[in-house]
């Protein structure tokens, strides 16, 4: 994860990062030549504490 944040050039969390899950789909057979990058797919599930409803204390 820290390397991903560095790659995305994130220097503070603030509201810039708001995900609950990142899922990366890759080729199970390690497709592609040895020295080539291969396109992958990433799916992002958002997460925000503002969408969580806390029970009232009354």
C-alpha positions as CSV (number, residue, x, y, z in Angstrom):
1,X,0.0,0.0,0.0
2,X,2.7,2.6,0.8
3,X,4.2,2.2,-2.7
4,X,0.8,2.7,-4.2
5,X,0.3,5.9,-2.3
6,X,3.7,7.1,-3.5
7,X,2.9,6.2,-7.1
8,X,-0.4,8.2,-6.8
9,X,1.6,11.1,-5.4
10,X,-0.6,11.3,-2.3
11,X,1.1,13.5,0.4
12,X,-1.9,13.8,2.8
13,X,-5.0,11.7,3.3
14,X,-7.6,14.4,3.7
15,X,-10.5,13.5,1.4
16,X,-8.2,12.4,-1.5
17,X,-8.3,8.7,-0.5
18,X,-11.7,7.2,0.1
19,X,-11.8,3.5,-0.7
20,X,-12.8,0.5,1.2
21,X,-11.5,-2.2,-1.2
22,X,-9.2,-2.2,-4.2
23,X,-9.4,-5.4,-6.3
24,X,-6.8,-6.0,-9.0
25,X,-7.7,-8.6,-11.7
26,X,-4.6,-10.2,-13.4
27,X,-4.0,-13.1,-15.7
28,X,-3.8,-16.3,-13.7
29,X,-1.3,-17.7,-16.2
30,X,1.2,-14.8,-15.8
31,X,0.3,-13.8,-19.4
32,X,2.7,-11.7,-21.6
33,X,6.4,-11.8,-22.4
34,X,8.9,-11.8,-19.6
35,X,9.9,-8.2,-20.0
36,X,6.6,-6.6,-20.9
37,X,3.8,-5.0,-18.8
38,X,0.4,-6.4,-19.3
39,X,-2.9,-4.5,-18.9
40,X,-4.8,-5.3,-15.7
41,X,-8.1,-4.2,-14.3
42,X,-8.7,-2.6,-11.0
43,X,-12.1,-2.2,-9.2
44,X,-12.6,0.3,-6.5
45,X,-15.3,0.1,-3.8
46,X,-15.7,3.5,-2.1
47,X,-15.9,3.9,1.7
48,X,-16.7,7.0,3.6
49,X,-17.5,7.5,7.3
50,X,-20.0,10.1,6.2
51,X,-22.2,7.2,4.8
52,X,-22.1,5.3,8.1
53,X,-25.1,6.0,10.4
54,X,-24.2,5.6,14.1
55,X,-27.0,4.6,16.5
56,X,-28.1,7.5,18.7
57,X,-27.2,7.3,22.4
58,X,-30.7,8.2,23.7
